[in-house]
Each structure stands twice: as structure tokens, then as C-alpha cells.
Amino acid sequence: VQAYDSRIKSPAQAAHVRHLVPKQHNEFLAEAMLYHVEDNMAFTHGGFGSVQADIPPAGGYSWDRMMWMAAQTENILDFDRIFIGHTATESYSLEPVKRHNVWNLDQGAGWNGKLTLMDAYTEEYWQSDLVSSLYPDELGRRD
């Protein structure tokens, strides 16, 4: 919703101004998948909410960081590979990081890092230049 009105600063505010979002955009977002599973690989934005959960709460797919933290010590569920973003790699590493069966492909593009694209089958990857060099007039995300 913030993309439609930058004055919106919180999810609570966004709930009251959904009318700002065109109907067809709301329909598209309502039908969007929160994760994808293919060939025993899982793709999600943030994580699955709990390493034991088969179906986590909806917010877990986008905002959860527990999966990435748990992957430090163990494989997550029974997937061959899981691909996530949301949590920039340590110290804004500019390379993808793999912990057990979880690949973190967030190299901080929103914070002037790099955007990473990976072939899920071969684990070969390609990266953009630093976002700050591609868009020098943009400040990047700020908290």
C-alpha cells in the first residue's frame, strides 16, 4: 500500500486505505502464492515460520527469519534446497550464502548491495552491479 501512498507508514494505517490500491492489483495480490515447491525445492521470501511447520502462518513466508537462523545447525524440513531472501547475508556479503539446505539470495539490493539470480538446479548465479552504481541518485532503503 505504501507504493500507492508514501504517507502510509504502518500496516495498521494500510488496512484503512486499501481503496487506494486499484481493484485489479488487489485481486492479483490476493491470488499470489506465498511459496512455491518444485522438484523437492522450496522457494519463499522469508521462511516457513517454523522448521517443524508444514503450513506456517501467512506472515511467516514474508517476514520470518527463524528458518535462516535454524539453517546454521541443521537441514530444514525434507527439501533438497530452499531458496529465501528477506534477510541480507551477513555483513552484507555480496555473495549468496548456503547453510545446510538453505540458500540466502538476499545480497542487500534494497540497501545498495547487489541483486542475485540463481539457477536452482545448477546453483550457478549471476549478480547485478552494486545498486548504488546503477542508481546513483537513489538513497536506498532506510529504517
Disulfide bonds with the S-S distance in Angstrom:
none
